[in-house]
């Protein structure tokens, strides 16, 4: 999932929390907001991996050489 998808999910949960009449429902949605934000932060903090160097992409080349 992309950072933008995490943000959209968090925004949706915020809207649902604002619309909730029940305090426990509101707390549930706000807890989900925190989880989506944590996932977003982990994604942002993770270094971007060069997919051209992944073992799956190198494997056919190695077989062709051998």
C-alpha positions, -999 to 999 in steps of 0.1 A, spaced: 0 0 0 11 35 -7 14 64 18 -15 81 1 -37 50 7 -28 50 44 -37 87 46 -71 81 29 -79 52 53 -70 74 83 -91 102 70 -121 79 65 -117 66 101 -117 103 113 -149 109 94 -165 78 109 -153 89 144 -168 123 140 -201 108 129 -202 83 158 -227 89 185 -214 63 208 -182 70 227 -168 35 224 -174 36 186 -156 69 184 -127 55 204 -125 25 181 -123 47 149 -97 70 165 -76 40 175 -77 29 138 -66 64 128 -35 59 150 -28 25 134 -31 38 99 -8 67 108 17 43 123 17 23 91 22 54 71 51 65 92 67 31 89 63 32 51 79 67 50 108 57 72 116 25 52 143 30 26 132 25 -9 146 -8 -22 160 -10 -57 137 -36 -73 161 -42 -101 184 -59 -77 158 -83 -62 167 -120 -63 136 -128 -84 147 -105 -112 183 -117 -111 175 -154 -111 166 -158 -148 198 -139 -158 219 -163 -137 202 -193 -152 208 -180 -187 245 -176 -180 250 -209 -164 
